[in-house]
């Protein structure tokens, strides 16, 4: 018992120190940061909060390790489920936050909008007119006001975190084209979505070890790492909303009343990114067919959010939809079949090239059909993924501009992880020889996926591929060049 008591005391001490240290520094930051950039000559900025955050989380995580050891000695007591959730969030957040690449391109006005909402209750960027160039990418002028061209949803979701930063910090970050604030917020969103992936996996597998494995694949073997957390792209918040939606669907299988709330994250996923209209349509149809008794409440919750969005659009754009949402943006058919193929297997944007582990998502769906365990939800998710693939292939710039790998496929990652679950279960139940072969192939594809996205998240040269030797938007034929692979840039550094 002495050992158990010793470890438990260490946990209490370290966990308490971490919480107190983080709380004190956060309080100091919240009090002074909105008022001025420094206090008594000491800079109060993101950098001033950064070390306390990392130090505090490290203290807490080490404390949890000792708590785990305490439970490990008591074989009758399993590790509490909540610890896994916390560790998943912390590890994903810290590793994504520490990855070097930052890509504040299309998203660079997002935090300005958020800050404008906080300080003035407005979504226009008029107060920043002095340093926003009239021809700047990503802005539009409506009735003499400056607006961000990209969806409002990300700016709304970022409000709680942007409260930590004052106007001076936001302006300085924008002017210097620094992506540190964006990386912090985006890493938080991806870490939070990883928690839902863990909860989804555990609901299906009832196995913490396999659930953590799927979280690893989600967070480090996909565009979640190399794209979604590199800046405040729409993809990270969209993945968060869709992962939350999927978790609510699984909860509703045991407690059906949860299904009524599904419309809230679903509609918000559309406010974040219009391509998620496919998920809204087909998952609403799923609710209609399987939970008709809750359909009215489902529509009521979603209707309030959708109604607010439409009212907002009329007040700004004099139209129910913003410019970014107009169907004409996916009217391209000239390169449609090339795009269909390119989004899957091109050396610069192919889903199965950058994340070959997703082959097991396809095998998982086939497995459920073969074993006759297929459910309605599986069909709906596959239809959504295929529909998404078709829509992104109709974009004129189907390769996603200056990006790394299959950026446009990022939103579908939660669904692809869900479809992979049967494969993980099947491999665990194989006979010895088949199991060794299957695990070997699985690990090889997983590590390839990890290494490719590691490079995208940590080697700045991989993003330089988009402009060197020529701008990929002007010479899209480079997307098929196997002699100049984007993920191998920087290999000599």
N, C-alpha and C positions, 0 to 999 in steps of 0.2 A: 504493500500500500504506500510505502514511503516514496517509491518511484513514481507512482501515479500522482501522489500529492505534489511532488517536486515539479513534474511536468505541468500539472494544472496551475501551480502558482506562477510558473514562468509564463504560461499563456495569459493569465490575468494581468500580470505586470506589463508585458509587452503590448498586449491588446489595448490596455488602458492608456499606456503612454502614447501609442499611435493615435488613438481617438482624441486625447487631450491636446497633443501637439498639433494635429490637423485642425481641430476646432479653434484653438487660439490663433493660429496663423490665418485661417479663413476669416475669423471675426475681424482681425486687424485689416485684412485685405478688403473685406466688405465695407468697413467703416471709412477707410481712408482712400481707397482706389477711386471711387466715383467722385471724390472731391478734388483731388490734386494728384499730380504725378509723383510727388515726393513729400516726405514728412521728416523734418529735422535733417534734411540733406540725404536721407536714405530713400532710394528709389522704390516706390511701391508699384510693382508691375507684375506681368505674368511670370517673369523670371524670378521675382521675389516669392511667388507662390509655388513655383515649379518644384524646387527642392523640398519644401515641407510636404508637398503632396507625395512625392516619391519616397522620401524618408518615412513618412507616416505609414504609407501602404506597405513598405518593406517591414516595418516593425510589426504591423498587424499580421502580415503573412507569415513571418517567422513565429509569432505567437500562435497562430493557427497550426503551424507545423508541430509545435510542442503539444498542442491539444490533440492533434491527430495521433501523435506518439502515445499519449495518455490512453486514448481509446484503443490503440493497437495492442497495448499490453492487456487490456481488458477484452479478451476475444469475444465475450458475449455481447459486447456493445459495439454496434456498427458506427462508422463515421457518420455524423449527422448530415443529412441532405443539404442543409443550409450552408455548410462549409464548402461543399463542392460548388455551389452557386456563387459564393463570394470569391472563391479562388479562381473560378472561370473568368469572372468579370475582371478581377485584378490583374491576372496574368495577361489576358488579351489586351487590356487597356494599356498596361505598362510597356509591353513589347511593341504594340502598334505606335504608341506615343514616342518611343525611342528610335523608331525606324526613320532614316534620314530624309528620304525623298518627300518633297512637298509640291503639290501641283495646284496652286491657287489661280486657275485660269478662268474658266466659265463662272466659277463660284466667288470671284473676288469681291463682288458687290453684296454678297449675301449678308455679311455681318454688318455692313453699313445700313442695310435695310432694318435689321434687327435692332441696331442701336437707335435708329430714327424712331422706331415704334416705341422703344423704352422711354426715350427722352421727350418726344413730341407727339406720340400717338399717331404718327403718319408713316405711310409706306413709301413715300417719294424720297428722292435723294437730293432735294433742292438745297439743303443745308450744307451739302458737300460739293456744291457746284464749283467752288473755287479751285478744286484740284481734280475734278472728273473731266476728262477731255471729251468734247462734244462728239468726236468720232470713235470713242472708246468702244471696244467690243463688249456686248452684253448689256447695253443700256438702250432705252427708247424714250422718245419725247412724246408726251400726250398732253394736250391742252396747255402747253408751255411748261409742264413739269417733267422732271427726270425720274424715270422708273427703271428698276432692274428688269431686264427682259425675261429672266428665268423665274420659275414658279416661286410663290410666296411661302409655300409649305415649310421649306427648310429654315427660312428666317424665323418663322413662328416657333418651330420646334427648338431652335437654338436660344430662345429668350432666357430661360433659367440660367444658362451658363454665361451668356454675354452680359448678364447683370454684374458679373465679376469685373468687367472691364469698363474704364471710363472712355469718354470721347477721344481724349488725347492718345490713348493706347490704340484705339481702333483706327484713327487717322494715320498714326505713325506706321502701323502694320500695313495699311493699304498703300501708302505712299512708297514705302520701302519694298513693296511686293513680297512681304514676308508671309509665310503660311502657317506660322506657329500656332496662332489662335485657332485657325481652321483645323489644323492637325489635332489639336487637343480635343475640340468638340467632336470632330469626325471619329476619332479613336474611341471616345466615350459612347457614341452611337453604335459603333461596331461591337464594342464590348458588351453593351446592353443587349444587342440582338443575339450575341453569342450565348447569353444566359437563356434566352428563349429557345435557342437551338438545343441547348443542353436539356431543358425541361421537355421539349418535344421528343427528343431522342429517348429520354428516360421513360416518358409515358408509353412509348412504343416497345422499348426493349427491356425495361425494368432492370437495367444493368448499368451501374455508374461507370464502369471501366469502358464499355463500348460507347456510352454517351459522351464521355470525355474525348474519345477517339474521333467521334463525328464532329465535336466542337473544334478539335485541332484541324481537321480537314476544312471545315467552314472558315475558320479564322486565319489559317496560314497556308492553305493550298489552293486558294481561290482569289478572285479579284477583290474580295473583302479586304485583303491586306494591301495589294498593290494598287488599288484604285479607291475603294470606298473610304478608307481612313487617311488618305493622303491629302485631302482637302474636303471642303464642304460641298462635294458633288451631291446631286440628288440621290445617288444610289444608296449611300449609307442609311439615311432616314427611311428610304423606301424599303430597304431590306429589313429594317427594324419593324416597320409597320406590318409587312407581310409575314414576318416570323411571329409577331404578336397575334396576327389574325389566325395563323395556322394553329397556334397554341390554344386559342379560344375554341376553335373547331374541335380539337381533341378533348378539351375539357367538357364540351357540350355532349360528347358521347356518353359520359357518365352523369352529368348534370345539365340537361338540355336548356335550362334557362340562360346559360352563358351565351348561347348562340345569338340572342338579341343584341348583344354588345359588339358582335363581330363587325357590324356596319361602321362603327366609329373608326377603328384603325384602317379599315378598307377604304372608306371615303377619304380619310386623311392621306393614304398612300397615293390616291389620285391627285390630291391637292399638292403633294410633293412632286409627283411625276405622272404625266398624262398617259403614258403607256400602261400604267396600272389599271386603266379602265377595263382591260381584259380580265384582270382578277376580280374587279368589282362586278362585272356582268356575270361571269360564270359562277363565282361563289355565291352571288345573290340567287342565281338559278338553283344552286345546290341547296341553299336554305329553303327556297320555295318548295322544292321537291321532298325534302327530308324533315323540315321543321315548320310546317305550315302554321301550326298553332302559335308560333312566336313571330310569324312574318310581319304582322302589323307593328309590333314593337321594334323589330329589326329596321323596318322602313322608317319608323318615327325617329329613332335615334340617328340613323344615317341622314334622314331628310333634314333634320335641324342643321347638321354640319354642311350638307350640300346646299341648303338654302342660304346659309351665311356666305358660302363661297360665291354663289351666283349673285347675291346682293352686292358683295364686294366687287365683283367683276363689272357689274353695271355701273357702279359708282366711279370706276376708274376707266374702263375700256368702252363703256356704253354698249356692252355686248355680254351675253352670258358666259363667254369664254375669253381668256386672255389670248394675246397674239401667239404665244408659245404653244397653245393648245389647238390651234386651228388644224383641221384634217389635211389641209393642203401640204403640210410639212412631211406627210408620209405618202405623197402621191407619186414618187419615183417608181418607174417600171423599167427604165432603160437598162439598168444593171441589176435587176432583181434576182435573176438566177445566179449570177456571179456572187451577189451578196449573200444569198442563201448558203451557198457553198463556203464562201469566205468566212462567214460568222462561225462556222464549225471547224474548218480545217486549214485556213490560211495561216502561214507561218508568223504573221504579225497580229492577227486578230482571232484566230480560231479557238473556240471554246475547248475542244478536245486536244489542241496542241498545248495550250497553257495550263489546262487542268485535266490531264488524261484520266485522272481518278474518277471523273464523271461518267466514264464508260460503265462503272458499276451502278450508276443511277439507272441507266438504260437496262442493265442486267437485272436490277432489282424489280423494275416494272414487269419485265418478262417473267421473272421468277414468280411473281404474284399471280400472273395469268396462268402459268403452268401448274402451279399448286392450287389453283382455284380459290385463292384467298383475296382476290381483287375486290376492292370496295369502290363505291361511287366516287368517293373523294379522290381516289387514285386517278380515275379517268378524267375528272375535272382538272386536276393539277397538270396532267400531261397535255390536255387540250390548251390550258393556259400557257404552258411553256412553248408549245408549238405555235400558238397564236402570237406570242411575244416574238418568237424567232421570225415569223413572217413580217410582222410590223416593223421591227428594227431593220429588216432587209429592204424595206421600202424607203428608208431615209436616203436622201441624195448622198449624204456623207455617211454611209452605212458603217464605215470603219471607226467612227467616233472621234474624228479629228486628232488632236494631239493628246494621245492617251497611251496606256500600256495594256496590251492584250485585249480580251473581249469585254470592253467596258460596258457596252450596251446589254450584255447578258447578265450583268451583276445582280439586277433585281430578282432574278430567278433562282439565285443560289439557295435560299431557304427551301424552295420546293425541290430542287435537285438533291439536297441533303436528305430531305424526307423520303424521296424515292430510292435513296441508297440504303435505307435501313434494312429492307429485306435481304439484301446481299450480305450485310454484316451478320445478320442472324443465320443465314444459310451457311456461310463459311464456318461459323462456330459449331455447326452441327454436322459437318462433313466427316467422313472417315479419315484416318490418320494421314495416308499418303496424299489424298486429294486435298486435305486441309493444308498440308505443308505447301503444296503447289499453289493453291489459291491465295494463301497468306503471302507467299513470296511475290506473286504478281501484284497483289493489292499494295504491298509495301513499296515495291519498285515504282508503281504509278503514283503512289502518294508522295514519295520522296522527290520524284521528278516535278510534281506539281508544286511541292514546297520550295524547291530550289529555284524554279522559274519565278515564282511570286516573291521569294526572298530578294532576288535581284531587282525586281521591279520596285520593291519597297525601300531598297537600300542603296542602289546604284543610280546616281543621277544621270549617268550616261545613257541609261535605257530610255529615258524621256528625250534625251538629245537626238535619239534616232529619228524622231518625228520631223526634225528640221535639217538633218545632215545625212547624206550629202545634198538633199533637196527637201522641200516642204512636202510632206506626205499628202496634204490637201490639194496640192497642185499636180503631184505625180502619184496618184493612188496605185499605180501599177507596182510600186515598191512593196505593197502589202503581200505580194506573191513572191517576193525575192527570197529564196531559201539560202542565198549566199551571204546575206546581210541580216542576220537574225536579231531582232530587237532585244531579246532577253539575254543575248551574249555580249551586248555592249558593255565596256568597262571591265572585261575579263582580265586585262593585263595590269589593272591597278592594284 
